[in-house]
């Protein structure tokens, strides 16, 4: 497979764990779960650059995915517990901004660190910093960690059954899965290589575009949360706008390949802007389901999104492999032809159109929980 399998493994583990992570957060509380997740993430991040075999690399990446899978839903649940629903989307968007800052550092700054120190020392430093931050967080929340765990109704099968039986949130999950999947594919899987293969950019220049993509995504995420609050906590207009931008993004990608590399910037801006709907997707899914299963509901949506990323990566690798005969080898690196990426963008466009259509079937929540239990 042409695309890195380690990233696919992380996505499968992360996505597959989201449902279980949501239930764990609802049952044991966000603070306990986020500390455990942070420890797993930190240990995996430290062991990964110390690995010397393919098996060790796979196992440590799976450990990173497992730890990371517990983090986001813990933040969602803590915000749900601690603050009024009217402020939820704005606070979640601010939290996402802080979280995405780590992804931003993984682009151009990390590229510079690798050139200066090598990838192993750079990743090892990141892992040590991560584990140190978790230890510090555990020290500040020790009173909560040592409290007796109250009994909770949350368990895997009842929670998942309750959420999946609620067809109201299906359209939101579809839009979220496609919009975020398209963005992540561009940001973390094919975007940098596309710029190197088809636009003649070197690794450093390609990383700078990825840095810009992340920066736009972070800004759009913050804006969407506060904008939704400004218009009366309406979610539907933001979701429709994000889905429409997701349609335009692969169109700009096709123009890069068929017209001119001058479309690189519009393409990246559109992918980044469309991903800004992420906090609104999570808020809407939460508001459409039983409030007692807040983290579990968002977990189901996240599971769909991240499992789709793993599928996207696998299918993209298959497409690139089909064009291996037309690829050019330069200094040991394989450069795939524009036609290969055109097939991928066409697939993204079809999915985006379906998501855009689905966005018009989403019910408005106005920032309130609209779940209604079925009559027995």
N, C-alpha and C positions, 0 to 999 in steps of 0.2 A: 504494500500500500504506500502511496506516495506521501501522504500526510503523516505527521508524527503520531504514532499510536499511543504514546504516553499521555498526550492531551486527551485522546478519545477515552482512555481508561479512566482518567480523572472525571470526565463528564459523565460517563456511565455510573461511576460510583456516587458522584455528587447528585445526579438526577435520581438514581434509584433510591437513594437514602432520604430524599426530601419528604416523602410521605411519613416514613418512620421518624424523621427528625421533628416534624410538626407535632406528632403525637407525643414524643418525648418532652418537647417544650411545654405542651399543654398539661402534661402530667407532672413533671418534676420542676417546672419553673424555668424561666429564661436564663437566670444567672448561673445556675448549676450546669445547664447544658452548654452555655457559651464557654465556660471555663474548661469543661471536658473537651469540647471541640477545639479550643485554642491549644490545649496541650497536645492533642493528636496532630494538629496542623503544624505546630512548632517542631515536634519530634520528626515528623515526616519531612519537613523542610530542611532540617539539619542532616538527616540521613541521606537524602537524595543526592547532594553533591559529594557525599562520601562513598556512594555506591560504585561498584566496579564491574558489575555484571548486568545483563539485560533484565534478569529476574529481579535483582535488587532494585533497579530503576522502576520497574513496573509496580513492585510492592510498595515502595516509598511514595510513588505518585498516587497510588490507591489510598494510602494513609493520609496524604494531603487532601484528597477529595473527600474522604470520610470526615476529617476534621472540619473542613470548610463547609460541609453540608449542614453542620449544626449551628453555624454562626448567624446567617441572615435571618432565619426564622426566630431565633432568640431575640434579635433586635426588634422584629415585628411584634412579637408578643409583649415585650417590655414596654414598647410605646403604647400598645393597646391597653395595657394595665394602668400605666402611669398618667396618661393624658386623655383629654376629651376627644371624642371622635372628630369634632370640628377641626382640630389641629393635626389630625393623624397624617394626612397626605403631605403637608408641609414639613412635619418633623421627619417623616420617612425619607422624603427627598433630600433633606439635609444630612441624614445618616448615610444615605447612598453616596452622596457627594464625598463624605469622609472615607467611605469604603473604596470608592473608585480611585481615590488618590493613590492607593497602593498599586492599582492597575496602571495608573499614569506613570508611576515610578518604574514600572516594568517595561516601558517602551524606550524612549531616547536616553533617559538617565541610566537605565540598566545596560543599554548598548555601550555607553561610555565606560561604565564600570567593568564590563567584560573586556573591553579593549585594554583597559589599564591594569586590571588585576587577574583576568581570567574568569571563566564562568563558575568554576568550583568555589574559589574564595568569595566571590560576589554572592552566590546563593547561600553559602554557609553563613555569611554575615547577616543576610536577611532572616534566615532561620533562627539564629541566636537572638536577634532583635525581637522576633515574633514571640519566642518562648519567654523572654524577659518581660515583655508586655503582659503576657498572660499571668505570670507569677505576680506581677504588680497588681493586676486587676483582682486576682484571687485574694491578695492581702487586704485590699480595700473593701471587698465584699464578704469577708470571712464570716461575719455575723449571719448573713443570709445563707451562706453555704452550709453552715452548721445547724441551721434551724431544722426542726422535725418536718419531714415531708408530709403535707396534708394529702388525704386521699382524693383522687380525682377520677372523674368518670371517663377520661380520655383513654382509649385503647385503640389498637390499630384497626381492626376490622369494623367495629361500629362507626369509628370516625370516617374511614374511607367510604363505607357504605352510605353514610349520611350525606357526605359531600358529593359523591358521584351520582346520587339519586336526585340531586338538585340541578336540573337541566338549565336553570336560569343563568348559571355561570359558564356554560359551555362556550358561548360566543366570546366571552372575555378570555378564557383560556386559549382559544384558537388564535385570537389576535396577539395575545402575549407571547405565545409559542413562536409564531411566525416572525413578528417584529424583532423580538430579542434574539431568536435564532439567526436571522439574517445579519443582524448587527454583529453578533459574536463571531460568526463565520468570517466576516470581513476583518474584524478587529484582531482576532487571535489565531486564525487558521490560514486563510488564503490571501488576506490583504497585502501583507508585506511581500510575499512571494510574487503576487500579481504585479506589483510595482517594479520588482526586480526583473521579472521575465518579460513583461510587455511594454514597460515604459523606460527601461534602461537605467533605472535608479540604482545606486549602490545601497548596501545594507544600511548605512547611517542615514542616508536621505529617506529611505523607505520607513525607517523607524521614526523619523521626525513626523511623517504623515500619520503614522499610527498614534503618536503622541497627540497630534492635533485632533484626531478622531476621538480619543478618550477625553480630551479637554472639552470638546463640544458636547459629548455625551453627558459629562458631569454637569456642565452648565445647564443643559436642557432638562436634566433630571430635577435640579433644584427649581428651575423656572416652572416646570409643569406642576409640581406640588403646590407652590405658592399661587400660581395662576388659577388652579382649580379652587383653592380656598377663596380667592378674590371674586370668582364668579358664582359664589354660593355653594361651594363644594360640589359643583357639577363635575361628573367624571366623563360622561359620554362625549362631549365635544373634544376633550383632550385625546381620548382613545381614537376617535374618528380621524383627527388630525395626524396622530402618530401613524395610524394605518395607511393614510394617504401618502405621507412622506416615505413610508416603507415601499410603496409602489414606485415612487419617483427614483428612489436610490438605485435599484438595479437598472433602471432605464439609463441613468447617468453612467453606470458601469459599462453598459453596452456601448455607449458613446465613446468612452475611453478607448475601447477596442476597435471600433469601426470608424471613428472620426479623428480624434486627436487626444493626446495626453492632457490637454488643457482642461478636460473634464474631470481630472483627478480630484481637484479641490471641491467642486460641487458634489461629486459622488460621495466623498468622505463626509462633507457637511450634512448631506441628507441622511446617511446611515447613522451619524451621531445624533442628529436631531430626532429621528424616529425613535431611537432608544430612550429618549427622555420620558416616554410614557411609562417606564417601568414602575415608578412608585404609584402611579394611578392604577395600573393593572392590579398590583398587589392590594391596594386599598379597596378596589371594587370587588375583587374576589372575596376579601374578608367581609365586606358589607353585605354580600349576597348569601352568606352562609351563617349557620348557628354560631353565635358569639362565643360559645364555649369551646368551639373548635377553630378559633381564629388562626393559630399557627398551622394547624393541620390543613385548613382550606388553602392558605397561601402555599403550603408545602406541595399540595397536589398540583397547583398551577406551576410552581417551580420545577416539579418533577417532569411535567410535560415539556417545559421549555428546555431543560438541560438534557433530557434524553433526546430531544429533537436535535440538539447541537451535536451529540455523538453520532446521530444518524446523518446529519448534514456532513460532518467530517468524513465519515465512511463513504458516503455517496460521492462527495467531491474527490476523494482519493481514487475511487473507481473511474470517475470521468477523466481525471488527469492521466491515469494509467492507460486509458484507451487511446491517448494521443502521444504515448511514449515514442512511437516510431517517427513522429514529426518533431519531437523535441530536439533541442540543440544542447550539446554538452560543452561547457566552457570551464576549464580548470577544475574538472571533476564535478561541477554543479550542473544539474539538469534544468534547462529553461524550457517551459512548456509554451506552445503556440497560443496566440490570442483566441483561436477557435475553441480551445478547451475551456477557457474562462467564460467565453460567450455562452456555452452550454450551461454552465453553472448559474450565470446571471439570469438566463432565460427561465431556469427552474425557480429561482428566487422570485422572479417577476410573477409567475403563475401563482405561487403560494401567496404572495402579497396581495394580489387582486382578490383572491378568495377571502383573505383576512379583512380586507377593506369592505367587502360586501357584508361579511359577518358583523362588522362593527356597528352597522345600522340596526342590528337586532338586539343590541345590548340595552338593558333597562337602566334608567337613571336612578342613582341611589341618594343623591344630594348629601353624601357623607353620613347617611344613617343606615343602620342595619335593617334590611328589608326582607330578611328571611322569615318565612311563614311555615311553621311545622305542618306537615300533612295530617289531615284528619284520619284517625284510626278507625 
